């Protein structure tokens, strides 16, 4: 194994698959055309506070899925973030060319939604519309 420092984008771009927490890294991976499985696990108390304050469930956690408001990358949140679920999704992407190809095609749709200028503002607006 080789330890690489300061070359995050190069290392990510070389990956066949990423297993990543929900966050901006999901957008980075999508822009680099790296297939991914997303997971996010909060402490039960923090999750309860979030659900209580929001009084609703947000459909997606990954910014990639939030931009288009449909699943592009598989997400496993809270109790669904099990090794078994993550492994099944990862193997589906790695072993089924059609699954990977569909994800890469869907990344193009996501990129088109973001456009060139004002990406952050449009992504935030999309998320706020989904929360209304």
N, C-alpha and C positions, 0 to 999 in steps of 0.2 A: 504494500500500500504506500501511496505517496501523499504526504501532507502538502496541500496547496493553500497559499495564503494570498489574499488580495486579488483573487481572480474569480470571484463568485459567479459572474455571468458566464465565463468560459467553462467552468466546472459544471454549472447547471445545464448549459447548452449541450454538453457531451453526454448527458444522462439519457438512458432509454426510458426511464420512468422516475418520477419523484413521488415520495410519500411526504406530504407537507401539512403543516398546521394551516388553519384558515388565516388569511391575511394578504398583505400586498405581494408576498412571495408567489401567490397563485397567479396574479396578473403577470409577474415577471416570467414565470414558467410558461404561461400561455403565449406571451410575446416571443419567447424563445422556441415555441413549438415543442415543448417537452410535455408528454402525457403525465397526468398526475392523479393521485388519490388524495383527498383532503380529509383531515380529521381535526376535531376540536373537542376538548374535554375540559369543562370547568368543574370546580368543586361543587358538590350538590347544593351547598348553601348559596354560592354565587349564582348558580343556574336558577335557583328558586327566586332569588331577588330579581334577576333579569326578567323572568317570566311574570313575576308579580308586578313589577314596574311597567313593563311593556303591555301587559294584559292581552297579549296576543303572541302568536308564534311567527317568527320570521321564517319565510319559506326556505331560505338558503343562508349559509354562513360565508361561503367563498365569494369573493368579489367577481370572479369569472362567471358564476351562475347568477349573481345579483344583477349584473349588467344586462343580461338578456332575459332575466326572470324565468329561467328554465334550467334544468340540469345539463351542463356540459361535462363537468367533472363530477365523479361520484364523491359524495360527502358522507362522513360518518361522525355524527355529533352525539355527545354524551354516551348513553348506554349502548348506542350502535357502534361506537368506536372500539370494536373488539379486534383482536388479532385475526380471528377467523374472517370477519367481514372485510377487513383491509386486504388480507391475503387473496381472497376470492376476487375482489375488484382488481387488484394489481395483476394477478395472473390472467384475468380476462383481457386486460389491456396488452400485456406482453405476448400472449399466445394467440390472440385473435386479431388478425390484421384489420378486419372490418371495424372492430371496436376502436382501435387506435386511429384508423383513417377517419372515422366519424368525429372523434374528438378533435382532430386536427382541422377538419372542415368547419366544425363548430367554433373553433378558435378564430377562424377567418370572420365568421359572423360577428363574434364579440369585438374583434378589432374594428370592423366596419361601424359598429355601434358607437365605439369610442371616438372614431375620427382622428383628426390630426392635432388640432389646437383646442385647448380647454378640456382635456381628457378628465382631469380630476373633478371639475365642475359638473360635467355631464354624468360621470359615475355617481357622484354624490346626489345629483338630482334624481337619477334613476332609482337609487336606494330610497330616497325620501318619498318618491311616488309610490313605491312598493309598500311603504309603511303606512300610507294614508288609508 
